[in-house]
Amino acid sequence: MHHSIGSFLFEYLHNQGVDAAFGIPGDFALPIFRCLEQSPIRLYTMTHEPSVGFAADGYARMRGLGVACVTYCVGGLNMLNSIACAYAEKSPVIVISGGPSPGDRRHDPLLHHKVRTFDTQRRIFEEVTCATAVLLDAESAAEEIMRVAAAVRASCRPGYIELPYDMVDLPVKHPVLRNIPPPESDQENLEAALAEALELIAAAKQPVIIADVELHRHGLTDRALEIARQFNIPIAATLLSKSIISENNPLYLGVYSGGLSEAGVQAYVEGSDCVIMLGAFITDVFLGLNTAKLERRHTLLANTEKVRIGLHAYENVQFADFLLGLARAKLLPKSFTLPPRPEALKPLGENEREEKLDAEAFFRILGLNLPEDATLICDTGDALLGAMSLRTSKRNNFLADAYYLSMGFAVPAAIGALAAYPEGRVYAIVGDGAFQMTGMELSTAAKYGMAPVVCILNNDGYGTQRHVIDGPFNDIHPWRYTKIQELLNYGQAVRVTTKGGLDQALKQAAAGGEMMVIEVVIPRDSCSRALQRMGEKLGELRDPDKKAGGKA
Amino acid sequence: MHHSIGSFLFEYLHNQGVDAAFGIPGDFALPIFRCLEQSPIRLYTMTHEPSVGFAADGYARMRGLGVACVTYCVGGLNMLNSIACAYAEKSPVIVISGGPSPGDRRHDPLLHHKVRTFDTQRRIFEEVTCATAVLLDAESAAEEIMRVAAAVRASCRPGYIELPYDMVDLPVKHPVLRNIPPPESDQENLEAALAEALELIAAAKQPVIIADVELHRHGLTDRALEIARQFNIPIAATLLSKSIISENNPLYLGVYSGGLSEAGVQAYVEGSDCVIMLGAFITDVFLGLNTAKLERRHTLLANTEKVRIGLHAYENVQFADFLLGLARAKLLPKSFTLPPRPEALKPLGENEREEKLDAEAFFRILGLNLPEDATLICDTGDALLGAMSLRTSKRNNFLADAYYLSMGFAVPAAIGALAAYPEGRVYAIVGDGAFQMTGMELSTAAKYGMAPVVCILNNDGYGTQRHVIDGPFNDIHPWRYTKIQELLNYGQAVRVTTKGGLDQALKQAAAGGEMMVIEVVIPRDSCSRALQRMGEKLGELRDPDKKAGGKA
């Protein structure tokens, strides 16, 4: 059977596990959208391109591959920040952009949507993707599609495919399937690395594993768990990998993020004589804005880019091979004593129901009401830092752009998560400033009958920044957030100011099966302990006066 | 007096005529925002970066230079599409981005907001700006600022300045002022070009000037008018330059855009034996999606990039010199007979007040109620094409991204226009799809007490695209647009379905001095004649079935 290039593209992606795509059409992309509508992939059309990228990213984090479909330049460039986020945090999103036809490009005319040259958009996306292709040639189109998809899967970074409108319906030439062997480890280096690692672990009195996000992205979490169980070594997560293992697992220590961590977690990790960092990006967030106290010779780092034991880097050692080697090794199981678990959340007393909310109370009451099977999606700011202390039992039910830290991630990512598992329950926590960026994307939830629970943490402006440098620029116009229910004519909305009010709203949300927007009013200066620590640290960095002892 | 780099930057821009800037803070940019608050420039903080770029663009189109201030990557990259628009349409916007410190960059760590390398954002902005600078060195900072600003002014394209957070408050080294002589014309070529141009014009029976947007951008409109008056040659505008001269001027012909034009205008221009295109970008929109019938040997093109008379290109001829040469030349004034002016808009009859609205009626009733001094800002789609037929008496009171055609331009550009002239009256016309992209930016109008009049043309989805290829992807979730008034707790809002209702709402808007959102309900298939012509043309291009005679 003859396929068109467009139908080949979407069938191929469907075979790779993609059952939903996100997009906004535009004239250069209309034939792609018609083709996508006819494919087995469900299409979610949204309101604004920045959200399209975040939704595809959210879907990709949950399902292993995401697709964002946009028009040329006015669509694609408007999504660039979201794709940059996916690049920084290794989320495998394929961007499919419409484009001018090969004929249009001859003589280089000024065509609408063109910025500088016809190649401008592709060159820009080269900066934030692992592979790009412009399908100007029907002969090679299928192979180009497979090349980009393979690169995206291998590196878990975004890829870019530009499909000119008049190429969509051309017959595809079926590709020669090439078996490209996966990269192999240098055996001698691998064995030496394993030997040194095992020696370090064997000698260690208090080893700890930090299980970071690359394990999840590359499907290697179970291997890391196997290692932890076999050697009986506790596991910490990071802000980016929170919930990578069940937080009820007896091996689970907590979220480590340098000086932003809870004290017991920080002390345990930094007191360790063997910190085994698996799949970790060593970012400033990982390091708690560089407050971490880790000595390199007591650490072992293995990820897709490098394997380093103490001060010795080993070249050409594949991450998966190294993990497999560790898992197969024999060592006497360690013994350990974890710091006391955080106390179980104190149930809400009848006598405190009328008390005003603050940030700590919000997270406590949320924790008391969060269904076990819910996916929690946190936006940047205290929505993220405050959630550090919540413990959930299900794996992979936490999403946040916890390294790139772009505001506006949570609401559109919740759309993506609900498209990934339409029966799932999704809670998004978002600050008022971030909600003003992309919160109206709840329009898409309404369009497709989705039922996210959205908690807007209204602390009257850019609260995180107030802790760094404050000024009128951190003020925002106060929205009546609950009016969104009337504007969209969909779901429920409620504004809560007391502990009892929040409790009741969350119970209603858990029971209701409807979209629920909860405006959570907290004082302007209220924040989690973690945010307070972060604000102080950033304040010192950004504002020399603060370091010098504070201003009058 | 010793200045800091930050205060030098904003004082310099203020001296260049910038009295308002637009932005959203972020931690790498907070010291810049503190400095900006203390500068003589008014700061407008907005809700989402795509709007920041459009607002600065709108301001720049009206005032000659605009400033958009954002944080590193998560802010800057989120504004890329708006700056690409400014590049494509030559709007002089200076992007000021926060950035990591020189110290942060040592050893290339993974710092939050970083995408791939510390230079990623600058490299991306190189694709959509005429000059970039990263101020890593206090010694050269002032000269770098002046270099970028000079390039922006000379080319009317955006520029990019990245200012690390810890450089903002360092003392600035005052720059050596260099007088860079402006580029000069090759005198022999200039004289030959003028001689050939004058010969062509002298011989022409029906010459016509197309006055396009570069005249406005480079302050040369009066020179073009001088030429038109002296030779008595009529003037057409384009979609991008509409209102470049008063549309009541006896020399004014109308808006030319190939087959999208009104019939009389198209016939006059295409029947001309000497089409003098001044400051024109020869884009597909200029050419009415390539429906224009212009023979090159009957045209004369002069802009900042080239001077071509018939088939002869003249190198190194400066646009301004060429215009001056024409203006000084002596020729017998031409005589001409313009096609009949469009009839004056028919006043609204009492008997039709109850009639349902359609697109044509909307533009007619808008035209009847548009104050003479109002600035009209049109979003992409029928909001733009339908406005082609409106005539206004004031110069430069029309804004649209009529070549790049990015949706979502009008509402944020209206904020920019009101910041440019706080006493001015601004009407934004925007489709429902485009309003869902950036319409919530009316939050910023509320924050600063602005009173735009916003007409949302609600035709139930992406109407322009329905005329090209239709499908469920052109549907959007129906908002109750008037609820925005309650959500923002600001201004007035009304939904109108009849001619009388619209008339009343516009009268109330004109009288009120309050922000007014008017949801204008028109049938899904209703559009202006120009959009119908455009849809048919694009449909043929994008959908081969349509060209072949239409589908069943």
Interface residues (C-beta under 8 A of the other chain):
Chain A: G23 P25 G26 D27 F28 L30 P31 F33 R34 L36 E37 L43 T45 T47 H48 E49 P50 C73 V74 L77 N78 L80 N81 A84 C85 Y87 A88 P109 L110 L111 H112 H113 K114 V115 R116 T120 R123 I124 E127 V128 Y165 D166 D169 F281 I282 T283 D284 V285 F286 Y403 Y404 L405 S406 M407 G408 Q436 M437 T438 M440 S443 T444 A446 K447 Y462 T464 Q465 V468 I469 G471 P472 F473 N474 D475 I476 H477 P478 W479 R480 Y481 K483 I484 E486 L487 L488 N489 Y490 L538 L541 R542 D543 P544
Chain B: G23 P25 G26 D27 F28 L30 P31 F33 R34 L36 E37 L43 T45 T47 H48 E49 P50 C73 V74 L77 N78 L80 N81 A84 C85 Y87 A88 P109 L110 L111 H112 H113 K114 V115 R116 T120 R123 I124 E127 V128 Y165 D166 D169 F281 I282 T283 D284 V285 F286 Y403 Y404 L405 S406 M407 G408 Q436 M437 T438 M440 S443 T444 A446 K447 Y462 T464 Q465 V468 I469 G471 P472 F473 N474 D475 I476 H477 P478 W479 R480 Y481 K483 I484 E486 L487 L488 N489 Y490 L538 L541 R542 D543 P544
